[in-house]
Amino acid sequence: MANIDQFKAILSGGGARANQFRITLGSPGAINTGLDSFRGSFLVKTASMPGQTITDIPVNYRGRILYIAGDRTFETWTTTILNDTDFGLRNAMERWMSGINDLETSRGQTNISGYVADMVIEQLDRDNNVLKSYILKDCWPTSVGSIELNYDTVSDIETFDVTWRYTSFSASSV
């Protein structure tokens, strides 16, 4: 039977902490978003490590179903961003989306490489050393969420969500 000392010995480094992370937002090549990646690494309040699924393909054979591995799919990635008074990151996200599909003309970038950028997610230890990293390839924002306004809220900083689509990712130590 396991005991607490064995558990402590197995939990290296005291466990990875959910609040020890750094996000580096990339900027698309052909759209001038004015995105400040340094500022973004401080103002991204929440994010997640990317999820993935390998779908299954059912194959019928004499009344039985054999499942074989199908294609890999990637989930969308969502970040929650703290809004500052100059709306720096929000404006950058809106400019990025307008570069893909302009609000007034519906025109925008047609070359994929012009509107995508790589994003970096780093899990840090308590001394800011990188434990694990992911590079999300060819990201672009699919939605910029609303900002809730409310007279009853007296001591909160505004936040908004950005949902990203990406083609794939690479991970350290895989």
Order of alpha helices (4+ residues) and beta strands (2+ residues): alpha-beta-alpha-beta-beta-beta-beta-alpha-alpha-beta-beta-beta-beta
